[in-house]
């Protein structure tokens, strides 16, 4: 009986190798959870030695936090190169791009927004707060309200509150199936428009 030959590993640049490990971790953490997925599992999925995970990320916890951040922080591409048209059209494009990201990473997105992920963790909380601020920046940029100064903190608070609804609505789409992707698109686009066009002026006037 012939001995099994070791798997040939591909030579990759450090950034590409790191991205490959992140992709493998995103897939496995999405299927399982923090406690059930080991660094050996991730190394096998990525086709790398386990030592490389420690080299690039330090620990499983740090790798998990990187994956959570990757999922929760709205990528810059969502609001890049928007046409100089109406706020409604720009927001519609952003929502559609964001739904693409969530749909491609369904399992990990649901895991990342789940409160049971790793129990109470200060670093996860910090990432969530950072993600909310970045998402708020993206929304205001799309709505052409990034330069608002009068009532700015009230406006940002409203958009952050809307982000909480967005997470709950995504569960209705991905888990319960009570909303379709198109339903969610309409809901998210129009609620943001209502906030910035109707609710915010009313609150600021009051």
GIJOZI-V195756 format. One record per helix or strand of 3 or more residues. SS is the DSSP state (h for helix, s for strand). FROM is the first residue (numbers start at 1). TO is the last residue. If there is no record, write none. Layout:
BEGIN
SS|FROM|TO + SS|FROM|TO
END
This chain:
BEGIN
h|14|31 + h|39|46 + h|50|57 + h|60|72 + h|76|79 + h|87|104 + h|106|113 + h|122|142 + h|152|176 + h|181|205
END
